Amino acid sequence: MGKTGCLCCDCPTREISPISLRDEEEDERWQPLMDRSCTDVIALVIFILFWVGMFFIAAYSIAGGNAYRLAYGTDSYGNVCGMKNEKNANINLKSAGLDMTGRPYVFFMDLFNPADALEICVSKCPDQDLNSIQEVQEFAKNSSSSLCEYDVKQENILTAGQSHLGPCPSTPVKASTSFLNRCVPKDAPDFLVKFMAILNSYDIFYKVLSDVFQARAEIAGMCVLALVVALLMVALIRFVAGFVMWIFMGIVAVASIVGTALLWWTYATKNQEYYAVPENERLDENGKDVTAFLVYSIIATIATVVLLIVLIVMRKRVKLVVALFHEAGKVFMHTPLLVLQPLWTFIALALFFIYWTAVLVFLATAGEPTVDTSTGWVTYRDPEPVRYMWWYHVVGLIWTSEFFLACQQMVIAGAVTQVYFTRDKKQVSSPILKATGRLISYHLGSVAVGSFIIVLVKIPRLILTYIQAKLKDKENSCVQFTLKCCMCCLWCLENCLKYLNYNAYTVIAIEGTSFCTAARRAFLALVSNALRVVAINSVGDFVLFLGKLGVVAIVGAISLIIFRTDARLHYYAVPILVICVFAFFIAHCFLSVYEMVVDTLLLCFCEDCRINDGSPGREYYMDKSLLEFVENSSEALKNLDKKKKKETANANANEHVELKETMNSSSKADYV
């Protein structure tokens, strides 16, 4: 038995007893949600220090960066277009530090090879082809936008010289359009220009955008309807889950039997036709065909027999899944605001992503201006620390995002466990607030550990993705295959760890242990209840997927009725598609919470069965609907009924005593 002091909050040092070390006396005194102490304090300190580094990067980026340089663009002399620039002591160029207030666009002397061309700020991009230097001069006179260097006057354009290095552009100069304050040629063989051409022309893309804009009010209304339908689906799915599960299992069994029968029938038909032909006229291909169908039939028969055995064995587990779905519905009755947890997480992630992107923009422009001796132009060189800051900033994005998601999972697990381990459900009050309080007071360190484990898997995946992109044009199929296999393995490992992490958070919510201890217990619980886990993650997930499709179908059908006669739209299928996509994601957000609740209830059920045995003083916390899945359920029910009768008798006795005392007091008062 060890003592753990709290360094992250004002909580006293407490005695913590791991379940594996509890003796029988301690098991009898086991009270979930009560034994609580700060966990993984060192990890929390590391996470806080990591964020100190994030704030340092933000301060460094804002102090040394210039977001306007990225937004408005710069010329080859370090001037930000569209702004008044200050003279830099390190840049001794006559064209540096100029006032570019009236020149908001960046023009490249060679529009098709901008990387090696001189860049200047202009007041207007050339909107027509300029085939000669005379037309360049005429354009400067008519638009007051010179396409030559700043010190070249209009009357000297004809004799200034033409080159991609200046002072004037080589002709012909193609007509260009403005994109992000850059002059981009309209007919350049670049995907961005093609996209802009599509965007600016009245074609199918414009019509699609027009339809979405015209139906924006209806789309918003249908999203609200999808929200309502998703909430109704959460409330109703527990009533239809059992029916859907048994229908699904029946369809699978019947389909397997029918498929196997068809294979044997096909084999018998092929075999009869083959031997009906004289032996000297039989073809080898037909014989191989008969043999192949025989092999297929045997394999299908074995698979069907195994499947039927599994379905029979899983029958009781599926009943447990149905019961857990019913219990999940009861949890939502006690904590209806639980379905809104993804909304708060989305808001937190959106605010963090805005902050992260803003710092990224400043970090991208934090380079020091220097003069390139070969060209005489200004280039920006990233200081050595900035190269490491990029990686630090990316890790911060992944770790913090996973941290917010883990906090949501921890709150959901804490609220569900409080409802489950409260014997009198009428006494359940503010489980979400209490779960949030326990998270902030005790378990932020554990959440930091769990989220960092996911980071350790995601970073290698990102590196392998980068390597694969670099080797995309290389004709080395072996390397490509190896990379894809590694990425697939890491993806599987990441999903397994995410599932284990959530179950570890559930154990933490119940026991208040550290993350590693909770993860070990969760893993052992999942392994020892493998069939139950398989039932929930197969049949249960299928039911939830049908629920998502149901929300999409209902909202899509109503949208079809609304839009099919709308004369404003070119393609009414476009807003319907947008609505269906939004409806699916909305339904996924809410039903994923339902899935978390079911998974939490399963682990609570397993822990309840492991710790308690239904004997007096160690009664189960589960409802009667779950007791039938316990081996000694009849004895446990008797003990539970005895306890309730005893509690009722004590309550009646107390009421009788109170009534008697009240009558005696009244009699004395009357006598006086």
C-alpha positions in Angstrom: 0.0 0.0 0.0 1.6 3.2 -1.1 1.0 6.9 -0.5 0.7 9.4 -3.3 0.9 13.1 -2.7 -0.8 15.6 -5.0 1.3 18.3 -6.6 -1.3 19.6 -9.0 -4.2 20.5 -6.7 -5.2 21.1 -3.2 -6.1 17.6 -2.2 -4.7 15.7 0.8 -2.4 12.7 0.7 -4.4 9.5 0.6 -4.0 5.8 0.9 -4.4 4.0 -2.5 -5.0 0.3 -2.6 -4.7 -1.4 -6.0 -7.4 -4.0 -6.5 -4.8 -6.6 -7.2 -3.5 -6.1 -3.7 -6.8 -5.9 -1.9 -7.5 -8.5 0.6 -11.0 -9.8 1.3 -11.7 -7.3 4.0 -10.7 -4.4 1.7 -12.9 -5.9 -1.1 -15.9 -5.8 1.2 -15.2 -2.2 1.9 -14.7 -1.3 -1.8 -16.5 1.9 -2.7 -16.0 3.1 -6.3 -15.6 6.8 -7.0 -14.6 7.4 -3.4 -10.9 6.5 -3.2 -9.5 9.5 -5.2 -6.0 11.1 -5.5 -4.1 13.0 -8.1 -2.7 10.7 -10.7 0.3 11.0 -13.1 1.4 14.3 -11.7 4.8 14.2 -13.5 3.0 13.8 -16.9 0.8 16.8 -16.1 3.9 18.9 -15.2 5.6 17.8 -18.5 2.4 18.8 -20.4 2.4 22.2 -18.7 6.0 22.7 -19.5 5.4 21.7 -23.1 2.7 24.4 -23.4 5.2 26.9 -21.9 7.3 26.1 -25.0 4.2 26.5 -27.2 3.7 30.0 -25.7 7.3 30.8 -26.2 7.0 29.8 -29.9 3.9 32.0 -30.2 5.7 35.0 -28.7 8.8 34.5 -30.8 6.7 34.1 -34.0 4.6 37.2 -33.3 7.7 39.3 -32.4 9.8 38.1 -35.4 7.2 37.3 -38.0 5.2 39.4 -40.4 1.9 37.8 -41.4 1.3 40.6 -43.9 4.2 39.3 -45.9 2.4 36.0 -46.4 -1.0 37.5 -46.9 -0.1 40.3 -49.3 3.1 39.1 -50.8 6.5 40.8 -51.2 8.6 42.0 -54.1 12.2 41.0 -54.7 13.5 43.9 -52.5 11.6 42.8 -49.4 8.8 45.3 -49.7 5.3 44.1 -48.6 2.8 45.0 -51.3 -0.1 47.3 -50.3 1.7 48.6 -47.2 4.2 51.3 -46.2 7.5 49.7 -45.5 10.2 50.8 -43.2 13.9 50.8 -44.2 15.8 47.8 -42.9 19.4 48.6 -41.8 20.6 45.2 -43.0 19.2 45.7 -46.6 21.2 48.3 -48.5 19.1 48.4 -51.7 17.7 51.5 -53.2 14.4 49.9 -53.9 13.9 48.6 -50.4 11.8 50.3 -47.7 9.4 51.9 -50.2 5.7 53.0 -49.7 3.6 50.4 -51.6 0.2 51.5 -50.4 -1.1 51.9 -53.9 0.5 48.7 -55.2 -1.4 45.8 -53.7 -0.5 43.0 -56.2 2.7 41.0 -56.8 3.7 40.8 -60.5 6.3 38.3 -61.8 8.5 39.2 -64.7 8.0 35.6 -65.9 4.5 34.4 -65.0 5.3 30.8 -66.0 8.5 30.5 -64.0 8.0 32.9 -61.0 10.6 31.3 -58.8 13.5 32.6 -60.9 11.9 35.9 -62.0 12.0 39.4 -60.6 9.0 40.3 -58.5 7.6 43.8 -58.2 4.4 45.4 -56.7 1.9 46.8 -59.1 -1.4 48.6 -58.8 -3.1 46.4 -61.4 -2.5 43.0 -62.9 -2.5 43.0 -66.8 -6.0 41.9 -67.8 -5.1 41.5 -71.5 -2.2 40.0 -73.5 0.7 42.4 -74.1 2.5 41.2 -77.1 5.2 43.9 -77.4 7.0 46.4 -75.3 4.9 49.2 -76.8 1.8 47.5 -75.5 3.5 47.3 -72.0 4.1 51.0 -72.2 0.5 51.7 -73.4 -0.9 49.6 -70.5 1.2 51.6 -68.0 -0.2 54.9 -69.4 -3.8 53.7 -69.4 -3.9 52.0 -66.1 -1.2 53.9 -64.2 0.3 50.4 -63.4 3.9 50.0 -64.6 5.1 46.5 -65.1 8.8 47.6 -65.0 11.1 48.3 -62.0 10.3 51.2 -59.8 13.1 53.5 -61.1 12.0 53.1 -64.8 9.9 55.9 -65.9 7.0 55.4 -68.4 8.8 57.3 -71.2 11.9 55.1 -70.8 10.1 51.7 -70.9 10.9 51.2 -74.6 14.7 51.4 -74.0 14.9 49.9 -70.5 15.4 46.3 -71.6 13.4 43.1 -71.3 14.2 40.0 -69.3 12.8 37.8 -66.6 15.3 39.5 -64.3 14.0 43.0 -65.3 13.9 45.8 -65.6 10.9 45.2 -67.8 9.1 41.8 -68.5 9.8 39.8 -71.6 6.9 39.9 -74.1 4.4 38.5 -74.7 2.9 39.1 -71.2 -0.1 36.9 -70.8 -3.3 38.2 -69.3 -3.5 37.4 -65.6 -6.0 37.4 -62.7 -5.5 38.2 -59.0 -5.4 35.3 -56.5 -4.3 36.0 -53.0 -2.8 39.3 -54.2 -0.7 37.6 -56.8 -0.9 38.1 -60.5 -1.5 34.6 -61.9 -1.8 33.9 -65.7 -5.2 32.9 -66.8 -3.9 30.2 -69.2 -1.1 28.9 -67.1 -0.9 25.0 -67.0 -1.3 25.1 -63.2 -4.1 23.5 -61.2 -4.6 26.7 -59.2 -5.2 28.8 -62.2 -7.6 26.2 -63.7 -9.5 26.2 -60.4 -9.7 30.0 -60.6 -10.9 29.9 -64.2 -13.6 27.5 -63.2 -14.5 29.6 -60.2 -14.7 32.8 -62.2 -16.7 31.3 -65.2 -20.4 30.7 -65.4 -20.2 26.9 -65.6 -21.3 23.9 -63.6 -19.2 24.8 -60.7 -20.7 28.2 -60.5 -24.1 26.7 -60.7 -23.3 24.3 -57.9 -22.1 27.1 -55.6 -25.2 29.2 -56.7 -27.5 26.3 -55.7 -25.8 26.0 -52.3 -26.1 29.7 -51.7 -29.7 29.9 -52.8 -30.6 27.0 -50.5 -28.5 28.2 -47.5 -31.5 28.9 -45.3 -33.0 25.5 -46.1 -29.7 23.7 -45.5 -29.4 25.4 -42.1 -32.9 24.4 -41.3 -32.3 20.8 -42.3 -29.2 20.6 -40.2 -31.3 21.7 -37.2 -33.8 19.0 -38.2 -31.0 16.5 -38.4 -30.0 17.5 -34.9 -33.5 16.9 -33.6 -33.8 13.6 -35.4 -30.4 12.5 -34.1 -31.5 13.3 -30.5 -34.8 11.3 -31.1 -32.7 8.4 -32.5 -30.6 8.4 -29.3 -33.8 8.2 -27.2 -35.4 5.5 -29.3 -32.5 3.3 -30.4 -32.6 1.3 -27.1 -36.1 0.2 -27.9 -35.3 -1.1 -31.4 -31.8 -2.4 -30.7 -32.9 -5.8 -29.7 -35.2 -6.3 -32.7 -32.5 -5.1 -35.1 -29.8 -7.3 -33.6 -31.8 -10.5 -33.8 -33.0 -9.7 -37.4 -29.3 -9.0 -38.3 -28.1 -12.3 -36.9 -31.0 -14.1 -38.5 -30.2 -12.6 -41.9 -26.5 -13.5 -41.6 -27.4 -17.1 -40.6 -30.0 -17.6 -43.4 -27.7 -15.9 -46.0 -24.8 -18.3 -45.0 -27.0 -21.4 -45.2 -28.6 -20.3 -48.5 -25.2 -19.4 -50.0 -23.7 -22.7 -49.0 -26.7 -24.5 -50.4 -26.4 -22.7 -53.7 -22.8 -23.6 -54.0 -23.5 -27.3 -53.4 -26.4 -27.1 -55.9 -24.1 -25.5 -58.5 -21.4 -28.2 -57.8 -24.0 -30.9 -58.3 -25.3 -29.4 -61.5 -21.8 -28.9 -62.9 -20.7 -32.4 -61.8 -23.8 -34.0 -63.5 -23.2 -32.1 -66.7 -19.5 -33.0 -66.7 -20.1 -36.8 -66.3 -23.0 -36.7 -68.7 -20.6 -36.1 -71.5 -18.6 -39.1 -72.9 -15.2 -39.4 -71.3 -13.3 -38.7 -74.6 -15.2 -35.5 -75.1 -14.7 -34.0 -71.6 -12.8 -30.8 -71.4 -10.1 -30.3 -68.7 -11.4 -26.8 -68.0 -14.8 -28.2 -67.1 -13.2 -30.7 -64.8 -11.2 -28.0 -63.0 -14.4 -26.0 -62.8 -16.2 -28.9 -61.0 -13.2 -29.3 -58.6 -13.2 -25.6 -57.8 -16.9 -25.6 -56.9 -16.3 -28.6 -54.7 -13.6 -26.8 -52.9 -15.7 -23.6 -52.6 -18.7 -25.7 -51.3 -16.5 -27.4 -48.6 -15.0 -24.1 -47.5 -18.4 -22.5 -47.4 -19.8 -25.4 -45.4 -17.0 -25.2 -42.8 -17.5 -21.4 -42.6 -21.2 -21.7 -42.2 -20.9 -24.4 -39.4 -18.4 -22.2 -37.6 -20.6 -19.1 -38.0 -23.6 -20.9 -36.7 -21.7 -22.2 -33.7 -20.4 -18.7 -33.0 -23.9 -17.3 -33.3 -25.2 -19.9 -30.8 -22.3 -19.2 -28.4 -22.8 -15.4 -28.8 -26.5 -15.6 -28.2 -26.2 -14.7 -24.5 -23.6 -12.1 -25.3 -26.0 -10.5 -27.8 -28.7 -10.4 -25.1 -26.2 -8.6 -22.9 -25.6 -6.1 -25.7 -29.3 -5.5 -25.9 -29.5 -5.0 -22.1 -26.6 -2.6 -22.2 -28.3 -0.6 -24.9 -31.4 -0.3 -22.6 -29.1 0.7 -19.7 -27.5 3.3 -21.9 -30.9 4.8 -22.6 -31.5 5.0 -18.9 -28.2 6.8 -18.4 -29.2 9.4 -21.0 -32.5 9.9 -19.0 -30.4 10.8 -15.9 -27.8 12.8 -17.9 -29.6 14.2 -21.0 -26.8 16.9 -21.5 -24.3 14.1 -22.1 -25.2 14.1 -25.8 -23.9 17.7 -26.0 -20.3 16.8 -25.0 -19.1 16.7 -28.6 -20.3 20.3 -29.0 -18.1 21.6 -26.3 -15.2 19.6 -27.6 -15.7 21.0 -31.1 -15.7 24.6 -29.7 -12.5 24.0 -27.8 -10.8 22.4 -30.8 -12.0 25.2 -33.1 -10.6 27.9 -30.8 -7.3 26.0 -30.4 -7.0 25.4 -34.2 -7.5 29.2 -34.8 -4.8 29.9 -32.4 -2.5 27.3 -33.8 -3.0 28.5 -37.4 -2.4 32.1 -36.4 0.9 31.1 -34.8 1.8 29.0 -37.8 1.3 32.0 -40.1 3.6 34.2 -38.0 6.1 31.3 -37.7 6.2 30.9 -41.5 7.2 34.6 -41.8 9.7 34.7 -39.0 12.8 34.5 -41.3 15.5 37.1 -41.3 15.8 39.2 -44.6 19.2 38.8 -46.3 20.5 39.9 -49.7 21.3 37.1 -52.1 24.7 37.9 -53.6 24.0 36.1 -56.8 20.8 38.0 -57.7 20.9 41.0 -55.5 17.4 40.3 -54.3 16.1 39.9 -50.8 15.5 36.4 -49.5 14.3 35.2 -46.1 16.4 32.7 -44.2 14.9 30.8 -41.4 17.0 30.9 -38.2 18.2 27.6 -36.9 15.7 27.4 -34.0 12.7 28.0 -36.4 13.4 24.6 -38.1 12.9 22.8 -34.8 10.0 25.0 -33.9 8.0 23.7 -36.9 8.2 20.1 -35.5 7.5 21.3 -32.0 4.4 23.2 -33.2 3.1 20.1 -35.2 3.5 17.9 -32.1 1.6 20.5 -30.1 -1.2 20.3 -32.6 -1.5 16.5 -32.3 -1.0 16.3 -28.6 -3.4 19.1 -27.6 -6.1 17.8 -30.0 -5.8 14.3 -28.6 -5.8 15.9 -25.1 -9.1 17.6 -25.7 -10.7 14.5 -27.1 -9.4 12.5 -24.1 -10.9 15.0 -21.7 -14.3 14.5 -23.4 -13.9 10.7 -23.1 -12.9 11.1 -19.4 -16.0 13.2 -18.6 -18.3 10.8 -20.4 -16.8 7.8 -18.6 -16.9 9.7 -15.2 -20.6 10.6 -15.6 -21.6 7.1 -16.7 -19.7 5.4 -13.9 -21.3 7.7 -11.3 -24.8 6.8 -12.6 -23.9 3.0 -12.7 -22.4 2.9 -9.2 -25.1 4.9 -7.5 -27.5 2.4 -6.0 -30.4 4.8 -5.6 -30.6 6.4 -9.0 -32.9 9.1 -7.6 -29.8 10.5 -5.7 -27.9 11.0 -9.0 -27.2 14.8 -9.3 -25.0 16.7 -11.7 -22.9 13.7 -12.8 -21.4 15.7 -15.7 -20.3 18.5 -13.5 -18.9 16.1 -10.9 -17.0 14.1 -13.5 -15.6 17.4 -14.9 -14.5 18.4 -11.4 -12.8 15.0 -10.8 -11.0 15.3 -14.1 -9.7 18.8 -13.4 -8.8 18.1 -9.7 -7.2 14.7 -10.1 -6.8 13.2 -13.5 -5.4 15.7 -16.0 -2.1 14.0 -15.8 -3.6 10.6 -16.8 -5.3 12.3 -19.8 -2.0 13.8 -20.8 -0.3 10.3 -20.7 -3.1 8.7 -22.8 -3.1 11.4 -25.4 0.7 11.4 -25.7 0.7 7.6 -26.4 -1.5 8.4 -29.4 1.1 11.1 -30.5 3.8 8.5 -30.4 1.9 6.5 -33.0 0.7 9.4 -35.1 4.1 11.0 -35.6 5.7 8.0 -37.3 2.6 7.7 -39.5 3.0 11.3 -40.6 6.7 10.7 -41.3 5.9 7.7 -43.4 3.2 9.6 -45.3 5.8 12.3 -46.1 8.3 9.7 -47.3 5.7 8.1 -49.4 4.8 11.4 -51.0 8.4 12.1 -51.8 8.8 8.6 -53.3 5.6 8.7 -55.2 7.2 9.1 -58.6 9.9 6.5 -57.9 9.4 3.2 -59.6 10.2 1.1 -56.6 7.2 -1.1 -55.8 8.9 -2.9 -53.0 9.5 0.3 -51.0 6.0 1.6 -51.7 4.5 -1.8 -50.6 6.6 -1.7 -47.4 5.6 1.8 -46.6 1.9 1.1 -47.1 2.2 -2.0 -44.8 3.9 0.0 -42.1 1.3 2.8 -42.3 -1.5 0.2 -42.2 0.0 -1.5 -39.1 0.4 1.9 -37.4 -3.2 2.8 -38.2 -4.4 -0.5 -36.7 -2.2 0.1 -33.6 -3.5 3.6 -33.2 -7.1 2.5 -33.3 -6.4 -0.3 -30.8 -4.6 2.1 -28.5 -7.5 4.6 -28.7 -10.0 1.9 -27.7 -7.7 0.7 -24.9 -7.2 4.4 -23.7 -11.0 5.0 -23.4 -11.4 1.8 -21.3 -8.4 2.9 -19.2 -10.2 6.3 -18.6 -13.2 4.3 -17.5 -11.1 2.4 -14.9 -9.6 5.7 -13.8 -13.1 7.1 -13.4 -14.1 4.1 -11.2 -10.9 3.5 -9.2 -8.9 6.7 -9.4 -5.7 4.8 -10.3 -2.8 6.0 -12.6 -3.0 5.6 -16.3 -0.7 2.6 -16.6 -2.4 0.7 -13.9 -5.8 1.5 -15.4 -4.7 0.4 -18.8 -3.4 -2.9 -17.5 -6.7 -3.6 -15.7 -8.7 -2.5 -18.7 -6.7 -4.8 -21.0 -7.2 -7.8 -18.7 -10.9 -7.0 -18.4 -11.3 -6.8 -22.2 -9.3 -10.0 -22.8 -11.3 -12.0 -20.1 -14.5 -10.7 -21.7 -13.5 -11.1 -25.3 -16.8 -12.5 -26.6 -18.8 -9.7 -25.0 -16.4 -7.1 -26.5 -16.7 -8.7 -30.0 -20.5 -8.7 -29.7 -20.6 -5.0 -28.8 -18.0 -4.0 -31.5 -19.8 -6.0 -34.2 -23.5 -6.2 -33.7 -23.7 -3.1 -31.5 -21.7 -0.9 -34.0 -23.9 -2.2 -36.8 -27.0 -1.0 -35.0 -25.5 2.4 -34.4 -24.5 2.6 -38.1 -28.1 1.8 -39.0 -29.2 4.6 -36.7 -26.9 7.1 -38.5 -28.2 5.9 -41.9 -31.8 6.3 -40.5 -31.1 10.0 -39.6 -29.7 10.6 -43.1 -32.6 8.8 -44.8 -35.2 10.8 -42.9 -33.6 14.2 -43.4 -32.7 13.4 -47.0 -36.3 12.3 -47.8 -37.7 15.6 -46.3 -35.1 17.6 -48.3 -36.1 15.8 -51.5 -39.8 16.8 -51.0 -38.8 20.4 -50.3 -36.3 20.9 -53.2 -37.7 18.9 -56.0 -40.1 21.7 -57.0 -37.8 24.6 -56.2 -37.4 26.6 -59.4 -34.4 28.6 -58.1 -32.1 25.6 -58.3 -30.2 24.2 -61.3 -29.4 20.9 -59.6 -31.6 20.2 -56.6 -29.5 17.1 -55.8 -26.6 19.4 -54.8 -28.2 20.9 -51.6 -29.7 17.5 -50.8 -26.2 15.9 -50.9 -24.8 18.7 -48.7 -27.6 18.2 -46.2 -27.1 14.4 -46.2 -23.3 14.8 -45.5 -24.0 17.2 -42.6 -26.8 15.0 -41.3 -24.4 12.0 -41.2 -21.7 13.9 -39.3 -24.3 15.2 -36.8 -25.7 11.8 -36.3 -22.2 10.4 -35.9 -21.4 12.9 -33.2 -24.4 12.0 -31.1 -24.4 8.2 -31.7 -20.7 8.0 -31.0 -21.5 9.3 -27.5 -24.0 6.4 -27.2 -21.3 4.0 -28.3 -19.0 5.4 -25.6 -21.7 5.0 -23.0 -22.3 1.3 -24.0 -18.6 0.6 -23.8 -18.3 2.2 -20.4 -21.3 0.3 -19.1 -19.7 -3.0 -20.3 -16.5 -2.3 -18.3 -18.5 -1.2 -15.3 -20.5 -4.4 -15.5 -17.2 -6.4 -15.7 -15.7 -4.6 -12.7 -18.9 -5.0 -10.8 -18.9 -8.8 -11.4 -15.2 -9.0 -10.5 -15.3 -7.2 -7.2 -18.8 -8.1 -5.9 -20.5 -11.5 -5.6 -24.0 -10.6 -4.5 -23.5 -11.7 -0.9 -24.7 -9.4 1.9 -22.4 -6.4 2.2 -21.1 -7.0 -1.4 -24.3 -6.6 -3.4 -24.0 -5.8 -7.1 -24.5 -2.2 -8.3 -26.1 -3.3 -11.6 -29.8 -3.2 -12.3 -31.9 -6.3 -12.3 -31.9 -6.3 -16.1 -28.2 -7.1 -16.0 -28.3 -9.6 -13.1 -29.5 -12.5 -15.4 -26.1 -12.4 -17.0 -24.3 -13.2 -13.7 -23.8 -16.8 -12.7 -25.2 -16.5 -9.2 -28.0 -14.1 -10.3 -30.8 -15.9 -8.4 -28.9 -15.7 -5.1 -27.9 -12.1 -5.8 -31.5 -11.2 -6.5 -32.6 -12.8 -3.2 -30.0 -10.8 -1.3 -30.9 -7.7 -3.1 -34.6 -8.2 -2.3 -33.7 -8.9 1.3 -31.7 -5.7 1.5 -34.5 -3.7 0.0 -37.1 -5.3 2.4 -34.8 -4.6 5.3 -34.3 -1.0 4.2 -38.1 -0.6 3.7 -38.7 -2.1 7.1 -36.2 0.2 8.7 -37.7 3.2 6.9 -41.2 2.2 8.1 -39.9 1.7 11.6 -38.3 5.1 11.6 -41.5 6.6 10.2 -43.5 4.9 13.0 -41.1 6.2 15.7 -41.3 9.7 14.2 -45.1 9.5 14.1 -45.3 8.2 17.7 -43.0 11.0 18.9 -45.1 13.6 17.0 -48.3 12.2 18.6 -46.7 12.3 22.1 -45.6 15.9 21.5 -49.1 16.8 20.4 -50.7 15.2 23.5 -48.3 17.0 25.8 -49.1 20.3 24.0 -52.9 19.6 24.4 -52.4 18.8 28.1 -50.5 22.0 28.7 
